[in-house]
């Protein structure tokens, strides 16, 4: 469970970074279109099947 939280925080941090870079380089729409699905898809899978990733790593 801790690994899922760690990766969730990592994806959130990367999304915030993409928003910052999108604002800085005037590509905010691209940052949202690419960054939001890149954040939501892994977080969705972590929430739906939290033990699957752990069993794959063992």
ABEGO torsion letter per residue (X at the ends): XAAAAAAAAAAAAAAAAAAAAAAAAGAAAAAAAAAAAAAAAAAAAAAABAAAAAAAAX
